[in-house]
Amino acid sequence: MNMPKEMNRYCPKCKVHTLQKVALYKAGKRRGSAIGERRHNEDKMGYGGQKFPKLAKPAKTTKKQTLIFTCPQCKKKSNKKGIRLRKLELVAV
C-alpha cells in the first residue's frame, strides 16, 4: 500500500492542523543488560529445556506497521495505531 510522506493532521500540542511528516516505526537496538533480557536468558539456561516454544513457522503472514507523525512547528511526534499490511511504502504526492 502506498502512503503519502506528508499528511495534513491535527497536532494536539499546537491545537491546529499542520502538514506532518510520516515515518515508519522501527524498533530500537536490544540491550543484553536490560532486566527483561537477563531474565529471559536465565529461564532458557540450565536443566529443564526450552521454556518458550520455538515456533516452526510464524502464525501471521503480515506485521502491524505503526506510523509516526512529526509536527513541523513543535516537533511533537505522535503515533497512529498499527494496520496490518504486507508492504507499506511511503511516496511523495
Phi, psi and omega in degrees: 000136177269137181231139179291148180287337178229137180226145175278115185220160179279131176260119182291337180279313179282339183060041180208156176281133178224160176277104188259147177284142180249134176222158177271139177289135177232131181294144180284175180290135179283138180254125180291339182274354180293146186299320180295321179294319180294319179297317181299314179296323180294320179295326182281340184280163169078198182282158178105354174075193182290124181279333182245140183294136174272111185287130179288316176217145181292148183286326184258148178264348181233163176246154175277119180266124179260134180260141177245125180254133179242124178283131181288336183279307185255356180063018178286135179255138177225145182261152172245136182306141185296146175240142182282119179216148174288317182214132177238127182236132177267121182236148176283132182260000000 
